[in-house]
């Protein structure tokens, strides 16, 4: 009996199971093929062979949609868990060599990525040349359970999510405008004056809610709703471009406009209401064994955040 089971497992190649898991994760043969570097036909044939050998139907497929059957869902969960255990075993073996290596997948929002993360990547590679980085630069939040990321950077505190969070910095928020805009419409002197100005809006990707501006007055945090004729969705850095083109006022991170402030391309306004900050957090799933490649990157980025002038508070 054991020999028969071993023979059956030998027939079900590990590569076939990996392709099945990718197809199940993304609900698409095409996406699974892109992730694996093969053709959609190869994924389809692998799943068909797997269904034939197991004698079960794993997917319900139509011309427009594909989903797992109930038994397919259970099989996927067990296969995915087994693959993860094998990955952990391999990573532990690599860690014992005391040489960080492997692929590290990181998600980061565009402002922090362009002005904080990407500039320090060459220094990280010089220290750890055996680590390959896959960078997801987007303001869309990732799901660690579905998207298979090692780390993510996000601009705010997290709800109680079971994730570990380390603060990289408290990023100062300021309001800026182009001199051409201010010469035409004047300088706002109070927060109420913002109602008379065109304030560039930014919408959160998942909720489509407009982000309120934040100020401080007499050591009290104030959230202020603004109005404007232009709304940017998902791409936060586009709001800075609009401000530089004299489209209106915009609240941005100071670190993202330091060069423009020095050159005079942008001017800070309402400085007397400044001091509000928004935290950038480095987050990752809890695990008893954090791979060495993840640990060294966490330590490196926390140190880099301190050197860049961020008010980091590692937790």
N, C-alpha and C positions, 0 to 999 in steps of 0.2 A: 504493500500500500504506500509506504513512504517513498519507495523507488518510483512508483507511478506518479506521485505528487511532485517529486523532484523533476521527473521527466517533463511533466506539464509545465512547471515553472521555467525549465530550460527552453521550452518552445516559445513561451511568452517573453520575448526579448525585452530587456530593460528599456531600450530605445522606443519600442512600441508603446510601453506604458507611459513614458515621458510625453510622447506625442498625444496620447489619449488625455493625459492630465492637462496639457496645454489647451487642447480643444475644449475640454470641460470647463476650464477656468475662463476662457474667453468666449465660450459659446459660438465658436467660429473656426472652421477649418482653415480659412484664409489667414486669420490673425495668428493661429497656432503655427502655420507654415512660416509666416514672417519671423516669428520669435525663434523658431528652430532652424531657420535657414534652409528649408526644403520647399517643395511645391505643395499646393493644396491637395493635389492628387495623391501624393505620398502620404499625407495625413489621413486622407479618406481610406486609402488601402490599408493602412496600419490599423485603423479603428475597425474596418470590416474584418480583418484577420482576427483581431481580438474578440469581436463579437462571435465569430464562427467558432473559435477555440473554446470560448466560455459557454457557448450555447445560450447566450442571453442578448437582449437588445439593450444597448447602452444609451442610444440617442433617439429622440423623436425628431425627424428631419422633414421639413417642408421646403418649398421654394423660397420662402421668406424668413424662416425662423428655424432655430435648432435649440433643443433643450434636452437635458438628461432625463432618462426615465427614473423611476423611484429606485430601482435596483442599481441603475447606473450612478445615481447620486451617492449611494452607499459605497459602491465600489471605488468611485473617485476619491471620497474622503479617506478611505483606508490606503489607497495607493499614494495619495498626496502625503499622508502622514509617514508612510514608509520611505518615500523619496526624501522627505525632510530629515528623517533619522539618518539616512545614508549620507546626506549632505553634512549633517552635524558631525558624524563619525569621521568623514574626510577632513573637515575643518579642524577637528581636534587633533588629528594626526599631523596636519600641517602646523598647527600651533606649537606642537611639541618640538618642532624643529627651531622654534624661536625666530622664525623669519616670516613676517607678515606677508601674505600673498593672497591671490584670488581676486574676484570681482566684487566691488562695493557699489551698491545701487543707492543713490541719494536723490531725494526730491527737495527742491528749494524754490521759494517764490522769487519772482524776477528782480525786485529791488535788492534783496540781500544777496542773491546770486551774482548779479553784475558788479556790485560795489564792495562786497565782502568775500564771498566764497571763491569766485573764479580767479581773482587776482592772487590767491595764495595756493592754488592748485599746483603750479610748477614747483614751489618749494616742497609741497607734500610729496610729489613724485621724486624729487631728488633724495628725499629721506627714505621713501619706500617704493623703489622702482618695480617691485614685483606685484604691486596692487594696481589693478585696472579699475578705473572709475566710469560708471554709467550715470550721467547727470540728467535728471528730469527737471527742467527749468520751467515752472508753471505756477500760477497762483491757485490751481486746482489742488485741493487736498487729496492725498493718496490714502488708500485703505491698506494697511499693512497685511491684513488677512487675505486680501485678494490680489494686491499688486506686487507682492514679493520685493518690497524695498527693505534695505537694512536701516536707513536713517532718513529723517525728514527734518527740514527747518520750517517753522511756521511762525507767523507774526502775531502772536497773542498767547495768553495763558490757555491751557487746555482744561476742559471739564474732566471729571474723574473718569478716565477712559482705560485705566490699566496700563497706560504707557508711561515710560520713564521720560521725564523732561528735565533738561539742563539749560539754564538761561545763558545765552550768548552775550546779549547786551540789551540795554534799555535805549532804544533809538529815539532821539529827540525829533519832535514834529514841529515844523515851522510853516508859515504861509508865505508864498512868494508870488511875484508877478513880474512881467517884463516892463522895463521903463516906458515903452511905447504905450502899454495899456494904462499905466498909472498916469501918464501925462494927459491921456484922453479922459479918463474917468475919475481921477483923483485917488488919494490915499485913504483907505479906511482907518479911522481913528479909534473906533470902538467896535465891539462885536455886533452891535445893532447895525452898524454901517454896512456889514456884509450883506444885508438884505437888499442894498442898492447896487450890489455888484454881481457880475456874472462869475459864479463859483463853479469851477470844473468839478464834475461829479465822478465818483468811482463806485461801481457796483460789485459786490461780492459774487464770485463765480457761482457758488452753489445756491445761494438764497436770493440773488438779485436784489438784495437790500443795499441802499446807498449808505456808504460809510459816513457817519457823522464826524465832524471835525472836533478835535479836542484842544482845550485850552486850560490854563491855570490862572486863577485870580484869587489873591489873598490865600494862597496855599490850598485852594479848593479846585478840584478837577471839574471842568465844565464841558459837557458834550453839546455841540451846537449844530443844529440842522441848517444846511445851506441850500440854496437854489441855484440852478444854472441851466443853460441851454444846450450843454454838451455833456454826454454821459459816456464814460469808458467802461467797457465790460472786460473783465479778466486781466487785461494788460495794464498794470499800474503805471509802468514807466511811460506809457503814452500820455498820461496826464502832464508829466513834466514837459514833454515836447509841445503840448498845446500851450502851456504857460509860457514857454520860450517864444512861441509864435504870437503872443499877445492875445490869446483867446480868453483870458480871464485870470482870476486868482486860483491858486491851488495849494492845498496842504500836503507837504511831502516830508520825507525823512531828510534831515539836514545832511546826512552823509551822502545823499544822492545828488545834491546840488552845490557841493562845496566849490567845485571848479567854476560854475556859473556865477556864484556869489562873488568870488574873487575877481572875475573878469568884468562884472557888472551886467552880464547878460540877463541875470535875474536879481531882484531886489527883495529883501525880507521886509514884511510889513507886520504890524500888530505884535512886535517883539515884546511889548509890555505884558502881553497875555501868553508869552511862551513858557516853556518848562514842562509841557505835557510830553510823555514818552509812551512808546509802545514796545513791549518786549519781543525779542526774537528768541525762540526756544528750539533747541536741538532735541528731537524726540525719537524714541526707538522702543520696540517691544521689550517687555521684561523677559529675560531668559536666565536660567541658572548658569548657562555657559555662553558668555558673550564672545564671539569669535575675535581672535587677536586683531584681524584687519579692522574690525569695528572699534575696538578699544583704542588702537593707536590713532585712528582718525578723530575720535571724540577728544582725546587728549590734545591732539594737534590743533583742532578747530577752536577749542576753548582757549588755548594759549594764543592763537592768532587773533581771536576776538579781543583779548586784553591788549595786545600790541597795537591793534587798529584804533584803540581809543574807546572801545565800547565799555559800558559799565556792566560787565558780566558779573553774574552772581551764581556760580556753579552750585548746584544742589546735589 
